[in-house]
Amino acid sequence: MDLKKYFRKIREIEASIAEPQAFVCSLETSDGGKAGVVTEVTRELAAKMIAEGRAALATKAESDQFLEKQASGRAAAQKAEMAKRLQVTIVSDADGARAVAQPNPGGNSSSKK
């Protein structure tokens, strides 16, 4: 392998990518790489993966689908986090009436003597 050619190819691919972040779609590889997985990576890493034949630039539709999936996952995680924080106490009518009828146990009554 000619290293000069390899790094020149990486630099050329990197120069062709406009954004600082790129979406790549993985290709099937002989070492077990799964095809069709979209990932957001740096421009440098995207160029290296493309030069090595492990990925290709994702299409606009693939990157949009990836972003939608990330947003829905983020929303689900936020919803789960809020559900952990939310505390609800269910009070029956009888318990509520008893709590109102009982004097304050701390002795801090609002009426003056």
Backbone as CSV, one residue per row, in Angstrom:
resi,resn,N_x,N_y,N_z,CA_x,CA_y,CA_z,C_x,C_y,C_z
1,MET,0.842,-1.179,0.000,0.000,0.000,0.000,0.887,1.242,0.000
2,ASP,0.611,2.129,-0.889,1.346,3.380,-0.970,0.694,4.394,-0.028
3,LEU,1.390,4.757,1.032,0.836,5.649,2.047,0.573,7.046,1.512
4,LYS,1.400,7.505,0.598,1.182,8.834,0.024,-0.156,8.881,-0.716
5,LYS,-0.434,7.837,-1.493,-1.700,7.764,-2.222,-2.878,7.707,-1.248
6,TYR,-2.717,6.890,-0.215,-3.773,6.706,0.773,-4.139,8.032,1.440
7,PHE,-3.159,8.739,1.929,-3.435,10.001,2.615,-3.875,11.105,1.651
8,ARG,-3.399,11.079,0.413,-3.845,12.036,-0.582,-5.328,11.810,-0.871
9,LYS,-5.727,10.540,-0.971,-7.131,10.203,-1.217,-8.001,10.679,-0.047
10,ILE,-7.526,10.487,1.171,-8.277,10.940,2.348,-8.430,12.454,2.322
11,ARG,-7.357,13.172,2.010,-7.428,14.639,1.957,-8.385,15.121,0.871
12,GLU,-8.382,14.449,-0.295,-9.284,14.820,-1.377,-10.744,14.608,-0.984
13,ILE,-11.014,13.465,-0.355,-12.384,13.182,0.082,-12.808,14.183,1.151
14,GLU,-11.908,14.458,2.073,-12.203,15.414,3.145,-12.496,16.802,2.579
15,ALA,-11.766,17.195,1.567,-11.985,18.510,0.951,-13.332,18.576,0.231
16,SER,-13.826,17.451,-0.225,-15.102,17.438,-0.936,-16.310,17.483,0.007
17,ILE,-16.086,17.260,1.299,-17.177,17.310,2.277,-17.245,18.727,2.825
18,ALA,-18.384,19.371,2.659,-18.509,20.786,3.014,-18.700,21.021,4.508
19,GLU,-19.546,20.221,5.151,-19.882,20.431,6.558,-18.779,19.903,7.490
20,PRO,-18.668,20.460,8.706,-17.696,19.922,9.665,-18.108,18.547,10.179
21,GLN,-19.406,18.257,10.143,-19.919,16.940,10.505,-20.545,16.328,9.259
22,ALA,-20.368,15.022,9.103,-20.919,14.355,7.926,-21.709,13.133,8.361
23,PHE,-22.695,12.764,7.569,-23.457,11.544,7.807,-22.932,10.490,6.850
24,VAL,-22.562,9.347,7.403,-22.083,8.247,6.571,-22.993,7.041,6.776
25,CYS,-23.090,6.247,5.740,-23.868,5.021,5.773,-22.878,3.869,5.613
26,SER,-22.895,2.958,6.560,-21.911,1.881,6.534,-22.156,0.932,5.372
27,LEU,-21.086,0.284,4.951,-21.142,-0.719,3.900,-20.833,-2.071,4.514
28,GLU,-21.293,-3.130,3.886,-20.988,-4.468,4.384,-19.499,-4.750,4.136
29,THR,-18.834,-5.237,5.166,-17.404,-5.534,5.044,-17.149,-7.004,5.347
30,SER,-15.988,-7.476,4.949,-15.636,-8.881,5.149,-15.408,-9.223,6.623
31,ASP,-15.139,-8.212,7.436,-14.908,-8.479,8.861,-16.177,-8.346,9.697
32,GLY,-17.337,-8.390,9.048,-18.600,-8.393,9.772,-19.304,-7.069,9.859
33,GLY,-18.841,-6.068,9.120,-19.502,-4.766,9.132,-20.913,-4.852,8.575
34,LYS,-21.845,-4.233,9.259,-23.253,-4.280,8.866,-23.568,-3.111,7.934
35,ALA,-24.212,-3.397,6.842,-24.542,-2.369,5.857,-25.783,-1.584,6.278
36,GLY,-25.803,-0.292,5.936,-26.989,0.519,6.118,-27.113,1.262,7.430
37,VAL,-26.089,1.249,8.262,-26.150,1.962,9.530,-25.646,3.388,9.313
38,VAL,-26.503,4.358,9.596,-26.152,5.760,9.400,-25.592,6.315,10.711
39,THR,-24.509,7.085,10.597,-23.848,7.664,11.756,-23.373,9.063,11.413
40,GLU,-23.373,9.942,12.409,-22.834,11.285,12.230,-21.409,11.288,12.775
41,VAL,-20.459,11.645,11.933,-19.046,11.638,12.317,-18.382,12.931,11.838
42,THR,-17.156,13.138,12.285,-16.405,14.302,11.821,-16.039,14.123,10.351
43,ARG,-15.725,15.217,9.713,-15.349,15.181,8.298,-14.105,14.306,8.092
44,GLU,-13.145,14.397,9.007,-11.905,13.625,8.896,-12.179,12.121,8.971
45,LEU,-13.011,11.726,9.946,-13.321,10.307,10.097,-14.144,9.800,8.921
46,ALA,-15.063,10.610,8.434,-15.858,10.219,7.270,-14.956,9.966,6.066
47,ALA,-13.987,10.855,5.840,-13.059,10.689,4.709,-12.261,9.397,4.850
48,LYS,-11.821,9.106,6.061,-11.037,7.883,6.289,-11.896,6.643,6.046
49,MET,-13.130,6.646,6.538,-14.009,5.490,6.353,-14.357,5.277,4.881
50,ILE,-14.561,6.373,4.159,-14.878,6.268,2.732,-13.666,5.752,1.962
51,ALA,-12.479,6.268,2.290,-11.259,5.838,1.599,-10.974,4.356,1.832
52,GLU,-11.320,3.862,3.021,-11.081,2.455,3.350,-12.187,1.536,2.856
53,GLY,-13.250,2.110,2.283,-14.336,1.302,1.747,-15.264,0.752,2.821
54,ARG,-15.289,1.380,3.983,-16.156,0.918,5.069,-17.474,1.689,5.110
55,ALA,-17.558,2.831,4.420,-18.765,3.652,4.449,-18.854,4.497,3.186
56,ALA,-20.027,5.059,2.990,-20.270,6.009,1.898,-21.052,7.166,2.496
57,LEU,-20.987,8.321,1.860,-21.769,9.451,2.355,-23.253,9.096,2.290
58,ALA,-23.972,9.425,3.350,-25.402,9.130,3.400,-26.164,10.108,2.509
59,THR,-27.265,9.639,1.980,-28.118,10.511,1.170,-28.877,11.455,2.104
60,LYS,-29.501,12.460,1.526,-30.287,13.422,2.307,-31.417,12.712,3.047
61,ALA,-32.076,11.759,2.388,-33.176,11.023,3.007,-32.675,10.188,4.193
62,GLU,-31.524,9.542,4.017,-30.960,8.726,5.104,-30.571,9.591,6.297
63,SER,-29.962,10.743,6.029,-29.562,11.610,7.135,-30.775,12.217,7.830
64,ASP,-31.828,12.571,7.079,-33.052,13.087,7.686,-33.712,12.036,8.568
65,GLN,-33.744,10.802,8.083,-34.327,9.711,8.859,-33.512,9.482,10.146
66,PHE,-32.195,9.557,10.045,-31.326,9.402,11.210,-31.617,10.491,12.240
67,LEU,-31.744,11.737,11.790,-32.012,12.847,12.701,-33.385,12.718,13.361
68,GLU,-34.386,12.259,12.601,-35.722,12.042,13.174,-35.676,10.961,14.251
69,LYS,-34.942,9.894,13.970,-34.819,8.797,14.936,-34.111,9.282,16.200
70,GLN,-33.079,10.096,16.038,-32.363,10.650,17.190,-33.271,11.560,18.004
71,ALA,-34.064,12.393,17.331,-34.967,13.310,18.027,-36.045,12.557,18.790
72,SER,-36.605,11.515,18.186,-37.645,10.750,18.881,-37.056,9.991,20.062
73,GLY,-35.842,9.489,19.922,-35.172,8.821,21.042,-34.882,9.782,22.178
74,ARG,-34.458,10.993,21.825,-34.187,12.020,22.827,-35.460,12.413,23.560
75,ALA,-36.568,12.554,22.805,-37.853,12.915,23.412,-38.336,11.810,24.349
76,ALA,-38.160,10.559,23.947,-38.572,9.439,24.799,-37.740,9.397,26.079
77,ALA,-36.446,9.670,25.968,-35.581,9.681,27.151,-35.961,10.819,28.092
78,GLN,-36.276,11.991,27.538,-36.703,13.114,28.372,-38.029,12.822,29.052
79,LYS,-38.934,12.176,28.336,-40.227,11.816,28.914,-40.036,10.814,30.053
80,ALA,-39.165,9.842,29.869,-38.895,8.857,30.921,-38.269,9.527,32.137
81,GLU,-37.373,10.476,31.902,-36.737,11.198,33.001,-37.762,12.027,33.772
82,MET,-38.670,12.675,33.062,-39.712,13.453,33.727,-40.649,12.534,34.521
83,ALA,-40.928,11.353,34.002,-41.793,10.408,34.711,-41.145,9.956,36.015
84,LYS,-39.818,9.847,36.035,-39.114,9.481,37.264,-39.232,10.585,38.302
85,ARG,-39.210,11.820,37.874,-39.219,12.957,38.784,-40.609,13.309,39.287
86,LEU,-41.631,12.989,38.529,-42.988,13.349,38.879,-43.486,12.454,40.004
87,GLN,-43.957,13.060,41.088,-44.497,12.303,42.205,-45.952,12.693,42.390
88,VAL,-46.787,11.692,42.423,-48.213,11.926,42.555,-48.695,11.187,43.793
89,THR,-49.490,11.858,44.609,-50.104,11.230,45.761,-51.606,11.240,45.537
90,ILE,-52.186,10.069,45.617,-53.629,9.956,45.433,-54.265,9.962,46.812
91,VAL,-55.149,10.913,47.024,-55.825,11.057,48.306,-57.311,10.838,48.078
92,SER,-57.882,9.923,48.842,-59.324,9.681,48.715,-60.088,10.813,49.390
93,ASP,-61.368,10.892,49.142,-62.199,11.938,49.745,-62.186,11.842,51.270
94,ALA,-62.256,10.623,51.778,-62.276,10.432,53.238,-60.960,10.889,53.866
95,ASP,-59.832,10.546,53.248,-58.531,10.961,53.780,-58.371,12.474,53.714
96,GLY,-58.875,13.072,52.658,-58.793,14.522,52.523,-59.619,15.228,53.578
97,ALA,-60.803,14.711,53.864,-61.670,15.308,54.881,-61.041,15.171,56.269
98,ARG,-60.426,14.017,56.552,-59.753,13.808,57.844,-58.590,14.765,58.007
99,ALA,-57.852,15.005,56.958,-56.692,15.902,57.043,-57.133,17.331,57.311
100,VAL,-58.261,17.742,56.786,-58.772,19.087,57.006,-59.322,19.224,58.419
101,ALA,-59.977,18.168,58.915,-60.611,18.215,60.232,-59.603,18.162,61.377
102,GLN,-58.457,17.529,61.184,-57.463,17.391,62.256,-56.695,18.690,62.429
103,PRO,-56.376,19.028,63.701,-55.549,20.213,63.922,-54.136,19.969,63.445
104,ASN,-53.410,21.047,63.223,-52.031,20.976,62.748,-51.174,20.330,63.821
105,PRO,-50.466,19.183,63.540,-49.682,18.492,64.557,-48.471,19.293,65.035
106,GLY,-48.026,20.274,64.295,-46.844,21.053,64.694,-47.169,22.129,65.709
107,GLY,-48.423,22.360,65.997,-48.801,23.363,66.977,-48.847,24.763,66.408
108,ASN,-48.661,24.941,65.164,-48.687,26.254,64.527,-50.097,26.517,64.011
109,SER,-50.993,26.829,64.896,-52.356,27.089,64.437,-52.467,28.531,63.961
110,SER,-53.340,28.747,63.045,-53.469,30.073,62.496,-54.389,30.962,63.325
111,SER,-55.117,30.364,64.253,-55.989,31.201,65.083,-55.238,31.761,66.271
112,LYS,-55.559,32.985,66.672,-54.885,33.646,67.801,-55.753,33.528,69.021
113,LYS,-55.156,33.416,70.175,-55.884,33.287,71.439,-56.108,34.597,72.077
